[in-house]
Amino acid sequence: MAQNNQKYNENEYFIGFDLCTDYSLISYWDYIKNKPLAINPTGGYGSEQIPTVILYNSNIDEWLVGEEALLDDEQEGIYRITNLVEVIGTGAVYNICGKEYAPEEILAIFFNKIFVNLKKINPNSYMKAIMISTEKVDTTTVKVITKALQSNDIAKENIHIQSHLESGIQYFISEEMPQKKAGIFEMSQNGLRYYQISVKNSSTVWQIKVDEVDYSEFIKASMVYEIVKEYILELYKKAANKESITIEEEKEIENVYYKNKQFIFSKISQNQKANIFFNGLYPPIKIEVEPEVLYKYLSDLDSRFEGIIAELLNNNLLPAVFLVGSGFEVPWASNSLKLLCKGRRVFQGQNLFSYGACYCVSSNYGICKKTEKIITGKGILSQDYGLLINNANEEKFVPVITAGTPWYSANNSIFVILDDINDINVIAKGNAVKEQIVCSIHLSNLPKRPNKTTKVRININFISEKEAKVEITDVGLGSIFPGTLRKWEQKFNY
């Protein structure tokens, strides 16, 4: 991807941050190699994956994140949070040592510890902008992540958030891959999703069609974890010569397993045995996790995935497929992957969304080439939403939300000066349908001012796949005609 000729500051970091339930990944724009590069600022195991875990040790009054947060044994005064991403949308409050923390406060600490480590790599660096890529994007997620990053002194205008799908699309077109069509299987704890991306490119704009299928009902990464855990429990009982184990033993085995999960998966993926030591139990026991035996336990999932591939890709001339997500860390899908590899290239790795996010934020600031694209598909807006503005006696449509935007990212504002009107009409405009009014709001009790001295902010925000909200705020016009901040709201379906 060609770099623009504009001058750049090598100490400015443009960050792509893939925030996932299990692991997070970070990439930054490398000015010399002219592309995103992965980095683990926490410095653990040499791996690029950072466990999305945060721990508070009240005994030493210290917060730990990533792999460090998995090292401390369970003891009095230790508070470990492993479901940080999941509770972002719940508003759940953490009570730690008598102090309550909102999700954005815990997330702010998680970000801060990582950014501090990032600073150690280059003391002169500072973050110019960041793109967070996450599986689920809605108004609550955006609000919580934005607050957490603002607490780390990142200006709101330099904070960007998008979905894994958007990052995947950006990666696909930024890498200028020769394939015109590709599939992405994303397998997280929440489930398995498939995205098929079809591309038509020209010298000016990329036309991208996205098809999405959700298989979360049939297979998810949490199933892999549970099956591996059950296998380890069986190995422990066999090594201890026990038919059953106590609740305390089971809890200790689970703790050891989750702390060593990344190590186990890394060894198994290299077709090597993984040794696990249970030193916290008496007598201390060592077990060996053997790849061949483990795959037998996972054979049912392999068969399920094979069935999905056969159904989905039968007679589908798809040249490339990407496998991403924590569910594919262990190579359990041996038979299904043989089927998947027939006649197509298969790429497996975890950096796709992080790299896509980094490409996107870097292009937004002119560091690399910005690609204009039109996206269509499920959950993607097919129309522009905006206003008809009268300028020099000529009526002109001004979009506030543009077609090709995923509904969950559709949130934008425009300021207008009223010209002897008290009604605002929101217009939908698209190629397939005729221009139409979708929402009309009467500004009741608007303060009386001379004509063209009332300015309002009009915000359009999509709150679900089929519903949007228009909010109009009276902001006035300078100190002579101050605004009342009175609001008018109305929802509309589309």
N, C-alpha and C positions, 0 to 999 in steps of 0.2 A: 504494500500500500504506500503510495508515494507521499512523502512528507512535504508540507507546504514550505515555501521559501522564507516565511516570516522568522524573525529572530526568536529564540527561546532562551529560557533560563534553566540551566541544567539542574538547579536546586529546587525547581518547582516540580512537585510530584502530582501526577494525575493518576488516581487510584481506581482500580476496579475491584470491588469487594463483594464476593459471593457469600452471602450470609445464609447458611443452611442450618437445619436442626442438629445434625450430627457434627459436621465439620464446616469450617469457613475457609475460604481461599482468597488470597490477595495477589493482585498483579499491579505493576506500575509501568508507566510508559518509559521505555529505554530509548533515549535520544540517539544513541550510537547505533544500536541494532534496528532502530526505527520500528519497533513493535512492542507489544506487552511482554513482560517477563514475570514469572511467578516468584513469590518470595514468602518466606515464613519468618516474620520478625521476632517470633517467640523463640526461634532457634531450636526447636525440638526434633530430635531423631534425624535431622536432615530432611524431614518430610515437608512438603508444601502445605499439607493439610493441618489446620489448627482446630482442635476439638472446640466446639462452641460450648464451652463449660467455664463457669466462673465460681470461685470459692473464696469465702471469707474465713480466715483463721483468727478468731478473737483472742487467742493466746498470745499472738504477736502483733495483733491489729494490722493485718495485711491482707490485701486482695491478690489472688492469683488467677490467671486465665490460661486456657489452652492445656497443653500437656502437664504443666506445673500444677494445674488445678485437679489433676487426676492422681497425683503422686501421694498426697497426704492420706493416711488411713482415716477411717471413720473414728472420731473420738469426740469427747466433749469439747465444745467450742468451735467445731468445724461445721460450716454451712456451705454445702455445694449445690449449685443450680445447674442442672443438665438439660432442662426443657425451656431455655431462655426464649428461643424463637417462637415456640408454641404458645407461650402466654402473652406475647406482645398484643395480640388482639383481644385478650380476655379482660384486661384491666386489673388482673389479680395483683394484690399487694403482698410483698415479701416482708415478713417480720423477722428481723435479724438483730439479735441482742437488744430487743426492746425498741428498735428503731424501724419505722416502716419505710419501705422503698417501693416506689412505683416502677413498672417495667422499664420506662425510659431512663430512670436513674440507674438501675442495674445495667442496662444496655450501655449507658454512657460510661460506666466504669469499665465494662468489657472493651469498648472502643479505646478508651484512654490508655489502658495498659498496653494494648497492641500498638497504638500510635507512638507511645513513649519508646517502645522497643524499635519501632521504625526509625525514630529520630536518632537512635544510637548508631544505626548503619551509616547514616550521613548526617552529622550534627548540624550542617548548614542548610539542610533541606526544610521545606515547609510544604504543606499540602495546599495546592492551588484549587483542586476540585476532586470530588469523589462521586462515583456511581455505585450505589448499592444494588445488587441483583439478588432477588429472593424469590422463593417459590410462590408465595402468596402476596399479592399487592392489592390493598384496599385502602380506604381513607384512614382507618385506624392505624394500619401498619405504617403508612406514610407519615402520619402525625408523630407516632412514637419514635420512629427512626430519625426523623428530622430534629425532634427535641433532643435526642441523645447526642446527635452530632453537633448541634448548636452548643450544647454544654461543653463540647471540646473545642470551642472557639472557631468553628467552621461556619462561615457566613451562609445564610439560607440560600442565597442565589448560587452558591457553589456546591449545594447538596442536590444530588439527583438519584432517583429511585426508579427501577424498572423490574419487570418480571424476568424469570429465566428464559421464557420464550423470546422476549425482545432481545435479550443478550445473545441467545443462540442465533437469531436471525442476523444480528450485527456481526457476529463472528463469521458466519457463513459468507456474507458479502464482503467483509473486510479482508478475509484471507484470499479473496478472488479465486475461489475453488472452481475447478473446471466443470464440476457437475452442475446441472441445471435443476437437479432435484435431490433432496436428501431427507433422511428421517432421523429423528432424535428420540431415543428411549430414555426417559428420565425416571429412575427408580429411587424414591426417597422413603423415609419411614412412613409417610402418609399414603404412598401408593405408587403405581406405575402409570405413567402418561406417555403417549406417543404423539409427536408432532411431525407432520410432513410438510416440508418447505419446498415450494416450487418457485423458480426464479426466471424472470425474463428481464434482461438488462439491455439498456441502450446507453448512449453517450451522456444522457441527461438524467435518467431516472430508472430505478429498479422497481419492477412490479413483482410483488411477492404475495403468493397465496399460501395460507396456512390451514391445514386440516388437523384437528386434534381429536384424539380418542382416549378416554379414561378407562384404564383397566384396574383401578385401585381396589375394586371389589374382589378381584381374583388373586392379586399378588402385590406384595409391598416389601420394603426392606426390613421392616420389623419382623416379618415372618422368617427371614434369613437369620436375623439375630437370635430369635427364639429357638430355632432349630439347632443352631450352633451351641447355644446355652444348654439345651437339653442333652446334646451329645457330651458336653463337658461334665454335666451332672452324672451321666452314666459312667464316664471314665473315672470320675472321683469315687463313686460307689464301688466300682470294681477294684480300684487301687486300695480303697480302705476296707475292702471285703465286707461291705454292708449292703443289706437289701433296701434300707431306707435311711434317710438322714434327718437331722433335726432342723427346725426353722432357722436356728442360729447358723448352722453349717451352710444351709442353702443361701442365706443372706451373704455370708462371707464369700462363697463361691461366686455369686453374682457380682459382688464388689470387685473381686480379682478379675473376673471375666471382662467387665466393662472397662477396667483400667488397662487391661492388656489387649483389648479388642483390636486395636490398630496393629499391634505387633503380631497377633495371631493371623490376621488377615493378610499381612504382608508376607509372612512365612508361607502360608498356604498358597498364595498367588504365585510363589516361586516353586511350588510343588515340593516344599520342605516341611519336615515335622516342626511343630511349635511346642516347646517345653513350657509348662506352666507350673509354678511353685505355689503351694498353699501353706505358707509359713505361719499364718495366723491361726491355723487349726492344729490340734494335737491328736495324733502325732503329725508333724509336717509331712505333706505328701506332694510328690511330683507326678504329673501326668504328661503324656505325649499325644498331641492332636495330629492324627495322620490324615493327609489329604484324601487318600483313596477311600477311607472309611467315611470321612465327613461327606464326601460327594454322594455316597449312598443314602445318607440321611436327607440330603437336599434334592434327591432325584425327582420327588413329586413336583417341586417348584420348577425344575428343569422341564418336566413334561408339560406343565401349565404354560410356560413361556414358549415352548415349541409349538403348542396349539395356537397361541396368539399370533406368532410369526406366520404360521401356515395360513391362518384366516386373513391376516392383515396384508401380507405381501405376496400372496398367491397371484401370479400373472401381473405383478406390479414391477415394472422395469425401473427399479430404484438402484442407482449406481453406488450410493454411499449411505451408511448408517452410523450414527454416533451413540455410544452407550455411556451415560453419565449418571452420577448419583451414588450414594453410599451403598445401595443395594447390589451394585456390580463390583464391589471391592473384592469379594471372594469369587473366583472363577467357577461358580456352581453350575453355570448354564452350558455344560459341555456339548450335549446333543443339540440343544436349540441353537447354539452358536455355529455349529457345523451347517445347519440349515440356513442360518442367517448369512453366512459367508459365501453361499453358493451364488456366483455371478455378481457379487458386489463387494466393495471395500468396507470393512468395519473398523471404526476407530473407537478406542476405549481410553478414557482419561477423565480427570476431574476439573481441568482448567477451562473448559469451553465457556462457561458462563462468566467466570472472572475475566477472561481475555475479552469476551464480547463486551462486557461492561467497560473495560478499560479503553477498548477501541472507540466506544460510543462517547465517553466523556472526553477523550482526547480530541475527537473530531469536532465536538461541540465548541472547543476553544481554539480550533484552527491548527492544532499540532499535527494532525494528519488529515487526509482528504475526507471531507464530509460527503456522504452519499445520500442523495435524495431518494426516498423510497415510498412506494404506495403499497400498503399491506391490506389484504382482504382475508376474511375467514371468520370463524366462530369467535364471538367476543370482541371483534374488531369493528369499530364504527365505520359504516359505509357512507355516511354523509357528513358534510360540514355543518356546524351549528354556529350561527352568528347573528349579525344585525344588518339591516339596510340603512346605510348612513348617507345623508344628503350633504354633498360637498360641492360647492360652486354650482348649485342647482342641478347637480347630477347625482342620481341615486346609485350607490355602490355597495355591494355586499362585502362585509368585513367579517371573516371567520374568527371565532373565539376558540372553538374546538374543531380540529381538522379531521377529515376522513383518514382512516388508516391507523388511528390511535386506539389502543386497547381501552375498553370502557373504564377499567380500574385506574388507568393513568390519566383519564380525561378530567382535568381540573385547571381552568385558566380564567383570567380576568381581562377586562378591557375598560378603559376610562372614556367616557363620552360627555360632551357638553350639550345640554338639552336646548333645543331651538324651538321654544314655544310649544312643547308637547308634555303630556302627563302620562303617556302610555308607551310601554316598551314591548316590542314584538320580537321574540326570538324565532329566527328562520332556520329551517333545515333545507340544505341544498345538496343534491347529489346527482350523479350521472344517470342513475336508473329511475329516479322519481322527479316530479316537477317540484319546483320551489314551493314551500308551504310554511305557514305559521304553525309552530308547535306549542308556543306558550305566549300569552299576552298578559302583561301585568300593568294594572292601573296604579300610579303613584299617588295614593290618597294622602291628604294632609301634607303635601309637599310645601315647604315654606315659600312664601311669595317673594320673589326676587325679580330684578329686571331680566329680560330675555337674554339668554346666552351667558348667564352668570351662575348657573347651577351645574355642577359636575357630579356625576355618579359613577361608582364602580360597579360593573356588571360581571358577576362571577357565574360560570356554568360548571357544575360539578356532577359527574355521573356517580350515583350511589349504589347502583346495581346494574346488571346487564340490560335491564329493560326500563330503568327509571333514572331521571336526572332532576337536578334542582337548580333553579335560577335564583340568585340572591343579588339584590340591588341595594347599594348603600349610598346615602347622600353624603358626599365628602366636601361639598361647597366649592368655593373658588378663591383660595387664598385667605388672607386675614380680613379682607373687606367684606367678603360673603362667606363666613365660616360655615362648615358643614355641621349638621345635627347628628350625623352617624345613624340616622333612622334607617331601618332595614325593611325591605319588602321581599317576601319569599314566595315561590310557587314551584310545585313539582310538575313534571310531565312525563308521560310514557312515550316510548318510541318503538 
